[in-house]
Amino acid sequence: MALGVIAVPAASSQQRGHTPKTSELDPQIVAAVKDVSPARVKATIEKLVSFYNRSTLSAADATSIAKGRGIGAAREWIRSEFERYSKDCDGCLKVEMQSFPVSPPARRIPRPTEIANVVATLQGTDPANAGRIYIVSGHYDSRNSDNDNVTDPAPGANDDASGTAVSLECARVLSKHKFPATIIFMAVAGEEQGLYGSAHYAETAKAAQLDIEGVLNNDIVGGNRTPGDKMQQPQWVRVFSEGLPAAATPDEIKLIRATGMEDDSPSRQLARYIREIAQQYVPGFEPKLVSRPDRYLRGGDHMSFNEQRFAAVRFTEYREDYNHQHQTPRIEKGIEYGDLLKFVDFAYVANVARLNAANLASLASAPAPPANVRLATRNLENDSTLTWSASPGGLADKYEVLWRPTTDTDWPPQNVEAVGNVTLATLKRSKDNVVLAVRAVDAKGHRSVAVVPLPER
Ligand SMILES: [Zn+2]
């Protein structure tokens, strides 16, 4: 053993590396992942497309809802789906419509409009952990070539009926199980108009001091299949995460610069966590981490949460076809335009749902991350001493210290030191050469997201 941990008994330092065997997997998470159904995902996306045009500006009056046309009908249907899942679990989901008015001169809102998020909450079963919230989100509004157009079709099968279907499918499969922490399933609107729904939700949550510990935003996860295209990678999904936190203060940015922590935001740790859980529960389907907030010229609902200091990432298919997004369906010079059902790969969307469900279940089963993680930097020394406060909520059975070279972007699985149920660990390894982190582990092996320390001087 080249690596010694001074502060803990020698026995626990033997447990190095984490290569989970099938026997170590949580049977509840395995069951939830297995329960995800491509047929259910397909039925959801087909239904959402049937509303013809789900623009945030489209019809929401009673007659249109009765006819199954427009965004009003779409949100009533999403609410009824959540309620249906809830009936099957003795009312375990609290289903709400969070609605709010927006009026001109708001950007891209030419007339007074009611915007509504449909929200279903699976309350955590442990009172000491139920305040911890994990969110999965997709946007149910759609658009065609003209963002104000409410009369031509705007099927939005990929953008973003696919992400909405992921949120709904996660609600369906996870509502059959119980978790210590809370999971919220969400379908938001106003995305195409400028992230209105998610911004309202995140601002309200911040004002209410909700402890949102992670947001999984799914937008364009249809795995576009253009006939003849050989570039799509149906075994990959991109996971975008911010490096410098959008809400960092000037002092925080100064500290990030001084310590070289540009690659270690809470959102980036969440992305790494997703990758690790994927290897355990959805082998063969790989999250490709992208170290930037979003694609060029684009944004998404995760950014609304980042703006309020919450960790949030975006899932998007590997290769997008811009002829099949934000386009009025038509054929021009032999090219078919439109965000149509026939370009969606339902098996792919189901894999994205499996990945989301596994991560939500793992996060909501795991202990809270350790708090107040600090790295001693008072003296010049070659050892590294970390301290932390016990994981809030009492689920932690032990802790692990991770490290990686500063030029690596992932925590290598072999660079893990089990340090026991302690709040201080000293590693014979220089903090100057590596990035260190601590995570909490419960008795069954559920792990929290890793937390990088702040320097303590
Ligand atoms: Zn979108």
Residues whose N, C-alpha, C, O or C-beta is under 5 A from the ligand:
A	BS01	ZN	D159 D160 D219
